[in-house]
Amino acid sequence: MRITPTLFAAAALCVASTALAGSPFDGNWLLNQAKSQIAGDTLSFADGGNGTLKYADNSESFSFTPDGSPFTSPSGTERTFRRNADGTYTSTATLRGVPLGRVTWSVSADGKTLMTEVRGTKPSGDWFDDTETYVRSSPGTGLIGAWKGSQLKLSSPNTITFRTDGDAVALTVSAIKATCHGKWDGKDYPAAGPTIPDGLTVSLTLEGPDGFKLVQKLKGKTLDVSHFRIASDGKSMTAKGTDGEGKEAYTEVFDKQG
């Protein structure tokens, strides 16, 4: 369940709610950035011809003109992308009229690194200012080429909480007002929220008494597969995951709160 702020990626679902006793997963869990390895996502830009650019990441790809004119990506997100006079780029994204944030894209003078800064307000009203540094992974000039994330800093990670009742699992995230109600049966259940794209589903499968598998899909396409494990002392939870193709490995460590 990768918490990635890049606005050209599909929104990841984080969860938060009041916990019930009886399950080791129940409780509030806060991402520990110092112990996590959450950078490593990949994206690319290519010359699409006639002044257009083609963008691709692990969830979708699309072409657009970098002149600030609005367009809609396959996920249903309304976007703009503009090249600025100083060589940087600015993009915006909204979903069903709800702002997701504004991104500034800056390529270093030597063309080897790309910096993104994502600013905005979550549906809860909390302000965020996240930065990610990418390193070039294929030849190109300026923004053109492939990029791999090397460092990611989240200004306000979401707190995760699970609420279970027998085989039922309720997932919500107060920061983004997202919800998902499912079961430990490996089936796909819809997620909903003002910043959750239509067609996003979550499936959950128990993997022993202290672990489970979580799979996120968008319109049937697998975006993320993660395996969660509770520490023996119950005070931390570790998620090891990849994208839907088994690439872009990451590790998230959560500390139990309260």
C-alpha positions in Angstrom: 0.0 0.0 0.0 2.4 2.6 -1.2 2.0 6.1 0.0 3.2 8.0 -3.0 2.2 11.7 -3.5 3.2 11.9 -7.2 0.0 13.2 -8.8 0.5 11.3 -12.1 0.2 8.1 -10.1 -3.1 6.7 -9.1 -4.2 7.6 -5.5 -3.1 5.0 -3.0 -5.5 4.0 -0.2 -4.5 4.6 3.4 -6.8 3.7 6.2 -7.9 5.1 9.5 -10.8 4.5 11.9 -11.7 3.6 15.5 -10.2 0.2 16.4 -12.0 -2.8 18.0 -10.1 -5.2 20.3 -9.5 -8.8 19.2 -7.3 -8.5 16.1 -3.5 -7.8 16.1 -4.1 -5.5 13.2 -6.7 -3.3 15.0 -5.3 0.1 16.0 -3.8 3.3 14.7 -0.5 3.0 12.8 1.7 5.9 11.8 4.3 5.6 9.0 7.9 5.8 10.3 9.7 7.5 7.4 13.2 7.0 9.0 12.7 3.2 9.0 10.9 2.9 5.7 12.2 2.7 2.1 9.4 4.3 0.1 11.3 5.8 -2.8 11.9 3.9 -6.0 8.9 4.5 -8.2 9.5 5.0 -11.9 8.1 7.4 -14.5 9.0 8.6 -18.0 8.4 11.4 -20.4 8.8 11.0 -24.2 8.4 13.3 -27.2 4.9 12.6 -28.5 5.3 14.7 -31.7 3.6 17.9 -32.7 4.6 19.6 -29.5 3.1 17.0 -27.2 4.6 14.9 -24.4 3.8 11.3 -23.5 3.8 10.4 -19.8 3.9 6.9 -18.3 4.2 5.3 -14.9 3.2 1.9 -13.4 -0.5 2.8 -13.5 -1.3 4.7 -16.7 0.1 6.5 -19.7 -1.2 9.4 -21.7 -0.2 12.3 -24.0 -0.8 16.0 -23.5 0.4 19.4 -24.7 2.5 21.3 -22.0 0.7 24.6 -22.5 -1.5 24.6 -19.5 -4.6 23.5 -21.4 -6.8 21.0 -19.4 -7.0 17.3 -20.2 -8.3 14.1 -18.5 -6.1 11.1 -17.9 -7.4 7.5 -18.2 -7.9 7.4 -14.4 -10.5 10.2 -14.7 -8.2 12.9 -13.2 -8.5 16.4 -14.7 -5.0 17.8 -15.3 -3.0 20.7 -16.6 0.7 20.8 -17.4 2.6 23.9 -18.3 6.3 24.6 -19.3 7.4 27.8 -17.5 9.8 30.5 -18.8 12.6 29.3 -16.4 12.5 25.7 -17.8 10.5 24.2 -14.9 7.1 22.7 -15.3 3.9 23.1 -13.2 1.1 20.7 -13.2 -2.2 20.5 -11.4 -4.7 17.7 -10.8 -8.3 17.5 -9.6 -10.6 14.6 -9.3 -14.4 15.2 -9.7 -13.6 18.9 -8.9 -11.6 18.1 -5.7 -8.0 19.5 -5.9 -5.3 16.9 -5.5 -2.4 19.4 -5.5 0.1 21.3 -7.6 3.4 19.9 -8.7 6.6 21.7 -9.7 9.0 19.7 -11.8 12.6 20.8 -12.0 15.5 19.2 -13.9 19.0 19.8 -12.6 21.4 21.8 -14.8 23.4 18.6 -15.6 20.2 16.8 -16.6 20.8 13.9 -14.2 18.2 14.5 -11.5 14.5 15.5 -11.4 12.9 17.1 -8.4 9.2 17.2 -7.8 7.4 19.2 -5.1 3.8 18.5 -4.5 1.7 21.0 -2.5 -1.9 21.0 -1.6 -4.6 20.5 1.0 -6.1 17.1 1.9 -9.9 16.8 2.2 -9.4 17.0 5.9 -8.0 20.5 5.5 -4.4 19.4 6.4 -1.7 21.1 4.3 1.0 19.0 2.7 4.3 19.8 1.0 6.0 16.6 -0.3 9.3 16.4 -2.3 10.8 13.5 -4.3 14.1 13.3 -6.1 14.5 11.1 -9.2 17.7 10.1 -11.0 17.8 9.6 -14.7 17.7 6.0 -15.8 17.7 6.4 -19.6 19.2 8.9 -22.0 17.3 12.1 -22.7 17.3 15.9 -22.8 15.5 18.0 -20.2 12.4 16.2 -18.9 12.5 13.6 -21.7 13.7 10.2 -20.5 13.0 7.6 -17.8 13.4 8.5 -14.1 13.6 6.4 -10.9 12.8 7.8 -7.4 15.8 8.0 -5.1 14.5 10.0 -2.1 11.0 10.8 -0.9 9.9 13.1 1.9 6.3 13.3 3.1 5.4 16.3 5.2 2.3 14.7 6.8 2.0 10.9 6.4 -1.4 9.5 7.0 -2.2 7.4 10.1 -3.4 3.9 9.2 -6.0 2.1 11.4 -7.8 -1.2 11.0 -11.1 -2.2 12.4 -12.1 -5.8 12.2 -15.1 -7.8 13.3 -14.7 -11.5 12.6 -14.1 -11.8 8.9 -15.2 -8.3 8.1 -12.6 -5.4 7.8 -13.5 -1.7 7.7 -10.8 0.6 6.3 -11.1 4.4 6.3 -8.7 7.3 6.2 -9.7 10.5 7.9 -7.1 12.6 6.2 -8.5 11.9 2.7 -12.0 10.8 3.8 -11.7 7.4 2.1 -13.5 4.2 3.0 -13.4 0.6 2.1 -15.4 -2.3 3.6 -14.2 -5.8 2.8 -13.5 -9.2 4.1 -10.4 -11.5 4.6 -11.5 -13.5 1.5 -9.2 -12.2 -1.2 -12.1 -10.6 -3.2 -12.0 -7.1 -4.6 -14.0 -4.5 -2.7 -14.5 -0.9 -3.8 -12.8 2.0 -2.1 -14.5 5.4 -2.1 -13.6 8.9 -1.2 -13.3 12.4 -2.8 -9.7 11.7 -4.0 -10.1 8.0 -4.8 -10.5 7.3 -8.5 -13.5 5.4 -9.7 -12.7 1.7 -10.1 -10.2 1.5 -7.3 -10.6 -1.8 -5.3 -8.8 -3.5 -2.4 -8.5 -7.2 -1.6 -7.3 -8.7 1.7 -6.1 -12.2 2.4 -4.8 -13.4 5.8 -1.3 -14.9 5.8 -1.1 -16.5 9.2 -2.1 -15.0 12.6 0.1 -12.0 12.3 0.1 -11.1 8.6 -2.0 -10.4 5.5 -1.8 -9.6 1.9 -3.3 -6.4 0.4 -3.8 -5.9 -3.3 -4.9 -2.6 -4.9 -6.4 -2.5 -8.4 -7.7 0.2 -10.7 -10.4 -0.9 -13.1 -9.1 -4.5 -12.8 -5.4 -3.6 -13.3 -3.2 -4.5 -10.4 -1.4 -1.4 -9.1 0.2 -2.6 -5.9 0.7 -5.9 -3.9 1.9 -5.6 -0.3 2.4 -8.1 2.5 2.0 -6.8 6.1 3.5 -8.4 9.2 3.0 -7.4 12.9 6.1 -7.4 15.0 6.2 -9.9 17.9 5.8 -7.1 20.4 2.8 -5.7 18.6 4.2 -2.3 18.5 5.1 -2.0 14.8 3.9 -3.3 11.5 6.0 -3.8 8.3 4.6 -3.8 4.7 6.8 -5.2 1.9 5.4 -4.6 -1.5 5.9 -4.1 -5.2 3.9 -2.6 -8.1 1.5 -4.8 -10.1 4.4 -6.1 -12.2 6.4 -7.2 -9.2 8.8 -4.3 -9.6 9.5 -1.1 -7.7 10.0 -2.9 -4.4 9.5 -0.9 -1.2 9.2 -1.3 2.6 7.0 0.7 4.9 7.3 0.5 8.7 4.4 1.7 10.9 4.4 2.4 14.6 1.3 1.7 16.6 -0.2 4.8 18.2 -2.0 5.2 21.5 
